[in-house]
Amino acid sequence: MLTLDIIGVLDNGSVPSAGVPSNPRKTLSFPIASDALLRCRIIGADGSPVPLGGTSSVLFTLKKRYSDTDALISRAATIDSAGNGLCSFRFVPIDTKNLANGQYAYDIWLTDADGNRNAVVPTSPFVLEPAVTVPGQVGTVPFFPPSPPVIITPSGWLSIVDVAVTGGGLATNKVWDDPPNNTIIQSCDISGLNLNVTVKSSAPHVTVGSTPAILPPAPGGGFYVGTVSIVVPGTGNVVATLTTPDGAPGASDTVALTYVPPPSITALQFIGGYPGAQTELKAGDTFQVQGTTNTPAVAVEVQDFGAAVFGTPTFASSTSFTVTVTIADRGTSPQSLVARMRAQNAAGAFGPLADTSNTVVLNNLHPTVTFGAETYPVGQLALKNSETADVAVTLANLDTVLFDSPNGDLSILNPTTIEATKTVTRIAGTYNVATNNLRGTAVRAANGAQTIGQAVIAIANVAPTVDITVPAARLRSGGNNGTAAQNHTVSIVANQQLLNAPSLAAGVGGGTFIGGGFAGGPSTWTRSLQVHDNDTKGNYSFTTLVATGLSGLVQNTINSGAAYVLGGFVQRTLTFAAFSQSTTLNVGVVTYAKLQAGIFTATNQPALRNAVQGDHSNLLNTYTVDSLGNVGPTNLWWNDVAAAGSNSGGTAQITNVEEIV
């Protein structure tokens, strides 16, 4: 069976994309009375397959002349792959054995599910070639020189868009097919063998080199584009080929590659000496490395391996270099280690790794300087005047040590002696409990490692300053008329930490401190002062302060806040006896203007304070008190005669009576 392949382009008025034939006419030819299969792939103007199937149909028509009205052959297609736009037409010998050899005309049309009819192969030549033997005929048919054969070109289109080197290196000296657009690459130099090849194609299935891939659709549609990762052996051509939906090879493109190998290190060694008098290296030290390469390099990539940490020192393009590497932390025991690196050329390509031919000794062992407990004079936690303290210190892995006072607070006995206890003396400073003022610097000679330990030796060369605070301008009372005595927090606030809890006395009659003493600390201490309705209202002062600083200096003077006031009382509800206009308020009222109440329950109306204290005039929903004073009791008078007269059960009340702060 003779098989022919053609591509049809749906002519629905759309402009074909790049690579899609704008004139899909195709000359077909086969001998008379052939058993033939014509395969057709139908694509749209954007290059994508046209879906077939359902009620759509594809029709092949053969006429002697394109202007004829009668068809010699009319053949409906067999749908082979609806989603890929593939169909075929089968021709048997009887179809053409009675036709004369020569040129005819044919076309192929698609009628879609909506009834739209469009050409996919416009009117094109169809050549019937003469045959020596025709099935079913006796004798010979005259032989005519054969027509030129039909050349089936590869299906679709494909181009290699670009080449990039991955894993270090560049693609340079690129030659383009379409400058200045630079969308189809022809050749380039590569400095690495791992490549990303970008391909654009009319179909998704491609093979780049020997690597098959499926390209994703382009964002705008109409074609497929993607990057394929490959590995090449060196200089040579890379061919990208499209694969048709039926598995046949389609269009292809080639890019010529020239491999320019990266520089290789040919010699590498540590040079120079250890820093100062060191015989070992610690983390962070530096050392010089010298090397040569077979081709020019502009940088080396130092690996985090052996003696060095990662780094990328650069230099002028040359085949020799000297760079400085930073020493790594490889533990606290001596190790002889190499450095490892690779060279990089100006194109960005890295050569193979190389190790230094010699080693250096690493040991990151550092000294230990750890301060422990301090011993102050008996009964103290800080120094004053010229007092001394002993400080425990742990020292290890060192050759020398120096103790000093960074802020000048202290003098140190035997400052360079390695010993378990250091004695220090205060020589300056007034108060310090937070800033380091004792320092020990230990050095290990072999690697130059230095460790600094620090501590705070408390200084309190002045007595603390103390302020007293209370929560309100007047401390209100309670305890009578169904209320509770009121507890107010008194705070002692010192500008230093105190050695122990301070003590303080309240003014006589000015409330009672409760609890076992002031609590808290180290600089702010609190205690509750209880104020009862029976306490006399008025002005008082705290006295008898004892506040001891860390060095034993005592403060007896209150800097501020010694004065305080008892005044006002908390809310309470009072009940009037039957038909009575007065009831007892068991607390002194000091400031009449600060007296207020809630409601009279008999009228359910707000209780209004009489504008005139002590006035017994008949006023609706009004009250007053008969007397003012620092102590109670006093009478509260109900001015509303009618309301009081209706209180036959003795249940009327005035709520929320209080004197505010």
Secondary structure, DSSP 4 states (H G I P E B T S, - for coil): -EEEEEEEE--SSPPPPTTS-S-----EEEETT--EEEEEEEE-TTSPBPP--TT-EEEEEEESSTT-SS-SEEEEPEEEEGGGTEEEEEE-HHHHTTSPSEEEEEEEEEE-TT--EEEEEEEEEEEEEP-S--TT--S-PPP-PPPPPP--PPSS-EEEEEEEE-SS--EEEEEESSTTT--SEEEEEES-SEEEEEEEESSSEEEETTEEEEPPBPTTSSSEEEEEEEE--SSEEEEEEEE-TTS-EEEEEEEEEEE-PPP-EEEEEEES--STT-SSB-TT-EEEEEEEEEEEEEEEEE-SBTTB--B--EEEEEEEEEEEEEBP---SS-EEE--EEEEE-TTS-B---EE-SS-EEE-----EEEEEEEEPSTT-SSB-TT-EEEEEEEEES-SEEEEE-TTS-EEESSTT---SEEEEEE-S-SEESSS--EEEEEEETTTTEEEEEEE---EE-SPPPEEEE-SSSSEEEBSSTT--PEEEEEEEEESS-BSS--EEEPPTTS-EE-SSS-EE-SSEEEEEEEEBTTSPPEEEE-EEEEEEBTTS-EE-S--B--EEEEEEEEEEEEEPPTT-SEEEE-S----GGGEE--EETTTTEEPEEPSSTT-----TTEEEES---SS--EEEEE--HHHHHT-TTS--EEEEEEE--
